[in-house]
Amino acid sequence: MAGCAKPDIRPEPHVVAVPVKDTPPADLLTCPEPAKPFPTDATATIPESARAPLKGLALGYRDLFDRTRRLINWIAPGSCPAPAPAK
């Protein structure tokens, strides 16, 4: 009884995109301050068991610092200047 079936009369779906400006709070847009480096005029002996975890912390901090700075610059361009190169 295909001839008795009603045709599909549902309207076509419409997609509406609305740009939303959702700016985070000001304290989240504050540029991070880099950590103070170790003094260069002193020496220390760090055991291998502590050296690897310290290196991991330093690299993790560097990545988080860079990611946060790039995110802030993406939300508010030009807010965070590029950090000075390491000497």
Phi, psi and omega per residue, in radians:
M1 nan 0.785 -3.135
A2 -1.125 -0.488 -3.126
G3 -1.203 -0.321 -3.126
C4 -1.580 -0.157 -3.101
A5 -1.218 2.454 3.106
K6 -1.450 2.483 3.102
P7 -1.209 2.711 3.116
D8 -1.233 1.994 -3.070
I9 -1.897 0.288 3.115
R10 -1.208 2.470 3.126
P11 -1.225 2.723 3.089
E12 -1.138 2.392 3.094
P13 -1.237 2.453 3.121
H14 -2.001 2.298 3.113
V15 -1.745 2.241 3.140
V16 -2.087 2.137 3.091
A17 -1.910 2.215 -3.132
V18 -2.118 2.108 3.104
P19 -1.179 2.363 -3.115
V20 -2.125 2.223 3.077
K21 -1.690 1.790 -3.115
D22 -2.015 1.588 -3.102
T23 -1.491 2.271 3.104
P24 -1.181 2.876 3.099
P25 -1.025 2.689 -3.069
A26 -1.018 -0.629 -3.113
D27 -1.172 -0.390 3.082
L28 -1.458 -0.201 3.117
L29 -1.784 0.217 3.091
T30 -1.436 2.227 -3.112
C31 -1.133 2.387 3.124
P32 -1.238 2.551 3.081
E33 -1.620 2.303 3.120
P34 -1.162 2.619 3.130
A35 -1.227 2.658 3.086
K36 -1.207 2.321 -3.137
P37 -1.305 2.897 3.054
F38 -1.149 2.596 3.111
P39 -1.128 2.495 -3.131
T40 -1.601 -0.167 -3.117
D41 -1.714 0.226 3.136
A42 -2.232 2.756 3.106
T43 -2.173 2.720 3.107
A44 -2.625 2.649 3.046
T45 -1.903 2.045 -3.122
I46 -1.922 2.167 -3.139
P47 -1.126 2.662 -3.104
E48 -0.998 -0.615 -3.117
S49 -1.127 -0.434 3.113
A50 -1.739 -0.376 -3.065
R51 -1.161 -0.796 -3.116
A52 -1.104 -0.823 3.096
P53 -1.108 -0.642 3.103
L54 -1.128 -0.701 3.108
K55 -1.125 -0.715 3.099
G56 -1.082 -0.728 3.095
L57 -1.115 -0.745 -3.128
A58 -1.131 -0.771 3.135
L59 -1.191 -0.657 3.082
G60 -1.129 -0.725 3.095
Y61 -1.098 -0.766 3.140
R62 -1.042 -0.788 -3.126
D63 -1.144 -0.745 3.125
L64 -1.143 -0.719 3.103
F65 -1.046 -0.821 -3.125
D66 -1.151 -0.755 -3.136
R67 -1.112 -0.742 3.123
T68 -1.113 -0.759 3.133
R69 -1.110 -0.739 3.126
R70 -1.165 -0.661 3.115
L71 -1.136 -0.748 3.114
I72 -1.109 -0.740 3.113
N73 -1.170 -0.473 3.096
W74 -1.269 -0.682 3.137
I75 -1.326 -0.793 -3.135
A76 -2.244 1.528 -3.045
P77 -0.940 2.380 3.100
G78 1.433 0.086 -3.108
S79 -1.230 -0.718 -3.089
C80 -1.964 2.034 3.106
P81 -1.225 2.768 3.101
A82 -1.141 2.412 3.131
P83 -1.159 2.654 3.114
A84 -1.172 2.487 3.127
P85 -1.134 2.581 3.134
A86 -1.183 2.494 3.138
K87 -1.678 nan nan
